[in-house]
Amino acid sequence: MEHPPEPAAVDISIFLVITYKPMKAVQAIAALSALAHEHRLTIFRLLVERGPEGLPAGVIAEEVGLPPSSLTFHLQHLTRAGLLVATRASRQIFYAADFAAMNSLVGYLTDNCCTAPGASCSTDCIPAAGEAKRTARTRRSA
């Protein structure tokens, strides 16, 4: 008597692949330098969390707890480093994280990950490349 075949096991691994424009060392140093301050790092993380629509400067000041003059200094520093985009809407200036610049910085930092001869690349170190999308890899085993 024949038994029905067992269903194949499916292993789906999902990983994020990020496209980035190549960044030069000078740009990476400027970006890392801008982020190497507690208030600027907090501002940048807040704007990354907020997404591409960003926030008006007044709301950022309230969220971070900085006086307007100090906030302006930090926002300008992040903007000069290429990490923020500022847009004017009537009398307000909205600031948003520049996600392309952020991806370029991460790409710069991970570009040569595990490329040394004999290096073993684990899932802890996946170099950034490709189009910004979720991709799935499926393996079937009998």
TORKOLFI-596388 format. One line per 5 residues: their letters; for each residue x, y, z of C-alpha. Coordinates in steps of 0.2 Angstrom, whole numbers. Layout:
BEGIN
a) X/Y/Z ~ ...
//
This chain:
BEGIN
mehpp) 0/0/0 ~ 7/17/-5 ~ 7/31/7 ~ 4/49/0 ~ 21/59/-2
epaav) 25/70/13 ~ 24/89/9 ~ 41/97/6 ~ 49/107/20 ~ 50/125/16
disif) 64/137/23 ~ 61/155/20 ~ 74/167/25 ~ 70/186/23 ~ 83/199/22
lvity) 84/217/18 ~ 95/223/4 ~ 99/241/3 ~ 105/251/-12 ~ 116/265/-9
kpmka) 126/278/-19 ~ 145/276/-15 ~ 151/287/-2 ~ 168/295/0 ~ 178/294/16
vqaia) 177/313/18 ~ 157/312/17 ~ 157/297/29 ~ 168/306/42 ~ 157/322/41
alsal) 141/311/44 ~ 149/301/58 ~ 156/317/66 ~ 138/325/65 ~ 131/310/73
ahehr) 144/309/87 ~ 134/321/98 ~ 120/315/110 ~ 108/329/104 ~ 111/327/86
ltifr) 110/308/87 ~ 94/309/96 ~ 87/322/83 ~ 92/310/69 ~ 85/295/77
llver) 68/304/80 ~ 68/310/62 ~ 72/292/55 ~ 58/286/66 ~ 46/299/59
gpegl) 49/294/41 ~ 51/305/25 ~ 37/318/30 ~ 49/324/45 ~ 44/336/58
pagvi) 43/355/60 ~ 58/362/70 ~ 46/367/84 ~ 40/349/87 ~ 58/343/86
aeevg) 63/356/100 ~ 49/350/111 ~ 53/331/108 ~ 71/333/112 ~ 70/347/125
lppss) 82/360/117 ~ 80/378/116 ~ 77/385/98 ~ 94/392/96 ~ 103/376/101
ltfhl) 91/366/91 ~ 95/377/75 ~ 114/374/78 ~ 112/355/79 ~ 99/355/64
qhltr) 111/365/53 ~ 126/353/58 ~ 116/338/52 ~ 110/347/37 ~ 128/352/32
agllv) 133/334/34 ~ 120/329/22 ~ 110/319/34 ~ 94/330/34 ~ 83/338/21
atras) 75/354/26 ~ 59/360/17 ~ 49/376/20 ~ 30/375/21 ~ 23/393/24
rqify) 32/399/39 ~ 38/383/46 ~ 54/373/41 ~ 51/354/41 ~ 67/343/44
aadfa) 67/325/38 ~ 81/312/38 ~ 89/309/21 ~ 87/291/19 ~ 98/289/4
amnsl) 112/297/14 ~ 109/286/29 ~ 109/270/17 ~ 125/277/9 ~ 133/278/26
vgylt) 128/261/31 ~ 134/255/14 ~ 151/263/16 ~ 153/255/34 ~ 148/238/28
dncct) 155/238/10 ~ 170/227/13 ~ 162/216/26 ~ 170/199/26 ~ 179/202/10
apgas) 196/197/17 ~ 204/181/10 ~ 197/167/21 ~ 184/177/30 ~ 168/169/35
cstdc) 153/180/33 ~ 139/176/45 ~ 122/183/46 ~ 129/196/58 ~ 139/204/44
ipaag) 129/205/27 ~ 136/218/15 ~ 124/231/9 ~ 120/230/-10 ~ 106/229/-22
eakrt) 89/238/-23 ~ 80/243/-7 ~ 67/230/-6 ~ 63/214/4 ~ 68/198/-5
artrr) 65/181/0 ~ 75/166/-3 ~ 67/149/-2 ~ 75/132/0 ~ 65/116/-2
sa) 70/100/5 ~ 63/83/2
//
